[in-house]
Amino acid sequence: MPNQAIKTRARSALRALCLLAAGAVALAAPAGAETASKARSMTAAPTKPNGSGIGVSYRIEGVPRAGQATTVVVVLDRITDPDGALVRFTADPDLALRNAPAGPAPLTAGQTATFELTVVPAADGLRYLNVFTTQNGVTGSTSIPVQAGNPSRKQGAGTLKHTPEGDAILSMPVK
């Protein structure tokens, strides 16, 4: 029975210690820190096997709205070519791209490059900011989605009709 009492006291002490630790963590983190860190996190673009090998990460700051400027932070890494690399930015029609380099911008081997670009959607909808990277003579492309307003609902996939013979035909609208 004495062993049982020791185990019970040890469990109680462990619980108290865990509660104290959890309280200390909660007090150490400022209010809204979790939300702020999520808002500041970067999205890593998928790496393509036949691309330039340069890593592209991005973050859209704020919520894009038609006619309003939005900052897109683009971070480029894994620049390995000793001769350096290049990056070029373009945007879809109806997505104005401001303060981007006028032409291909040089990237230095072994360094990370950060670009703060401004985009202005002309209207609600999905547009893309395009990032073209070139290294070792190979060009890769990454498209960063910029959604202004609510995503539009897709038109119906069409209507299913049946022929007199019982075959099903999917009739789809033409765009």
Secondary structure, 3 states (H helix, E strand, C coil): CHHHHHHHHHHHHHHHHHHHHHHHHHHHCCCCHHHHHHHCCCEECCCCCCCCCCEEEEEEECCCCCCCCEEEEEEEECCCCCCCEEEEEEECCCEEEECCCCCCEEECCCCCEEEEEEEEECCCEEEEEEEEEEECCEEEEEEEEEEECCCCCCCCCCEEEECCCCCEEEECCCC
